Structure formats: structure tokens, C-alpha cells
Amino acid sequence: MLESSIKNFNINFNVASEGATFRSGQLVSGHFTFDLSKKTKITDISMRLKGQAHVHWSTGGGKNKRRRHFSGNVTYFDLKSVILQENSATGESVKLQPGRHMYPFTCQIPQGDFPTSFKGLHGKIEYMLTVSINRPWHMSKDFVTELNFLSSINTDHPELRAPLSGSNQMTLCCLWCASPPITMTVSVEKKAFTPGETVKIICDFSNGSSRTVTSKVRLLQKQTFHTNERVHTRMYDKNLASGIGQPIDAHTCNVHTEMMVLIPQSASLSISNCSIVVLSYIIEVSLTVCSGPDLTVLFPIIVCDTPVHPQALPYVSGPHHELLFTFT
């Protein structure tokens, strides 16, 4: 059998980019090797380069409940080539001798707006290079290698480096009495960040109530999965980082705070160019009130592979407290 005769399959890429990443239109070249323990007849050796997205989830189930399954598929490209094949005139298989065999290859990823590689809870976007070795009267032996594909985001848009700001307020009521408001004004230095970069958040809090409030921050990853034609949707929120600041006492005004949130080095890039998988990020800054609802400001951000320099934020005077959060 083929499993007993082929050993030590290995594929090596000629990649100049850091982290062995690939992009649209790039040439993929290298060589693959394998060892044969005995003389072997080969019908053909072929290569397949495929990019696709797939989602799947299910609902229901249990007693007297029908389980429903939802899925979606998108194929971006599916290219095939033959490395070695039998004699087309005689139909005679190629006979390979025992020992090490090496075959170079070159193929090209098509030009296109393809999404970044990603694996989520209910779906994935993957790019695969498959080498298939076929023998007469045997099932094909496939060796699959995943390519780390990156889709570049155009960071020349001014809105990606412009600061974001938001504000919110609420009043606590007890019977016919209403306290002075609790207010928050929050700014983020820009919209686009890279994995491993620290997000600087500038906050101004005022607590006019008689209760103590506590500031919090969260970095959320939002995964959204669609079936084809987007008839059905499934969402999943993942907390990548969170922290709690110092309490703000009652009747305290003009508390100026700077928070630092680290984008994890392992964070996937934002995905908005896939019809069935969307990956986005939100920074949530909130004030937690004892026995009351949270006061919250949300900032959608983009995680990309190219550093973006922010515009200068205006200086805000007043009492200053710098909070450095620990994350879980």
C-alpha cells in the first residue's frame, strides 16, 4: 500500500515575507520531497491550490425537537496542475525508484479581494495547497498544507487615523428624587490598529450621584457567520481583554483618566470582504453603578497589518489619573 511505501513527505516554500504569509497575486514557489521505501508505480502527482470560506452551525435538538443545520460555502479559486503523470500514449505508469524524490513547483494566487485566513467558532476561511500522489488501483494519498493568507486593508483613508469620540450620561432616580447626572466623555486616538499595538483611551468622568462608580474597559471580537444569501445569521462575541479601574467616589467631577488596552499579538485581522464571515472589533468603555445600569460608550475599531499614525488629540486640562489595566 502507498502508506507503507511513502515516507517523510515535506514541503518547503521560497517565502521572503516574515511569517510565511501570502497575498493576492503572489507567486507561490518551493519544492516538496518524499522518500520511497520500495520501487513504486505512480499514475500521477498533482497539485491543487484552493481558497474557500465555510460556515456551519446547528440549533434545536433534544427531546421532541428537530435539530436544524445551517451552512454556507464560498470558493474564491480552485486551481489544479500536474507535476508528474503517466505516458499518455501508452498509459504506462511512471516507475519511481526507492529513495528520496524532490519536485519543484510554482503557482500563482489569483488577483482578487480575498479575505484573510481565519478560524472561528462556526466557520473558517482557509487557503490550501494539496499535493496528491496517485497509484494504480489505490486511493489517492493527499498531503494538505494551509497557507497563511493576508488581505491588505487600504490604510490611506483619513478616517482610519482620525480620533474617535463619544459621550453618554444618565441620572439615577429614587422615587421622586433625581441625582445630578453621571457623565462620561471618551476619546480613542484613531480607528485602525495592528496586533500587538496599545490603544490609548482618554476619558473624562463626572459622578454627580450619591453612589460610587467604577470604570471598566473591554476589547471585544465579534464573529458573525451567514449562510449563503445571508438568510440565516449566527453571532459570537469573544472577550479578548478586560480591566477594572479605580472607583470614582460620589459627587466627584472632572476626573481625567488615560487607559491603555493591548491588542493581542494573536488577534486576527478585521474581515469585511467575505459574504459569509465577518470579523470586527469593539472597544467598550463603561461606568458600573451599584444597583444601577452600566453607562457605556462603544468604539468600533479595525485591526490591520499596516501601522497607522494617529492625528494629534487636543489637550484636555483638569485633574489627571492614569490607570493601567491588567487583562484577563
Secondary structure, DSSP 8 states (H G I E B T S, - for coil): -HHHHEEEEEEEE---STTSEE-TT-EEEEEEEEEESS-EEESEEEEEEEEEEEEEEEE--STT---EEEEEEEEEEEEEEEEEE--TTT---EEE-SEEEEEEEEEE--SS-----EE-SSEEEEEEEEEEEE-TTS--EEEEEEEEE-----TT-GGGTS-EEEEEEE--EETTEE---EEEEEEES-SEE-TT-EEEEEEEEEE-SSS-EEEEEEEEEEEEEE-GGG-SEEEEEEEEEEEEEEEE-TTEEEEEEEEEEE--TT----B-S-SSEEEEEEEEEEEEETTS--EEEEEEEEE-SS-----------S-EEEEE----
